[in-house]
Amino acid sequence: MVVVESLSSCELVDDMKYVYNYRMLKDKLMLATEGDTIEVQTYGIEVERQDISNGVLVGVERDCIKNISPHRHKVHNLLKLLFNNSVSPVHLVDILGEYVDEYVTDYNEALDKIATN
């Protein structure tokens, strides 16, 4: 898995500093079709929040959804949605769940495209 895009933001609440990191990940996924296996490039998202108190890292929350879509632009748009709304890793699946369910058909399209080439 490789990080291909990263966005960061910072939030101060009282004496606590929260650093949010939103990363687009690129990987390969092996898909089986009619007795054959095809490698498809895929993108996912990782969200991390670092809790810093008086300059000391006191906690880290992280969550990831792999294999959201083979279409980079779709995952990029989701990454921006998370970043623009300061979504915590705790809520990553809640926010992206419906998108991920919808984008699963992108893999069928990718397989169809490979099969016709």
ABEGO torsion letter per residue (X at the ends): XBBABBBBBBBBBEABBBBBBBBBBBBBBBBBBGGBBBBBBBBBBBBBBBBBBGGBBABBBBBBBBGABABAAAAAAAAAAAAAAGBBAAAAAAAAAAAAAAAAAAAAAAAAAAAAX
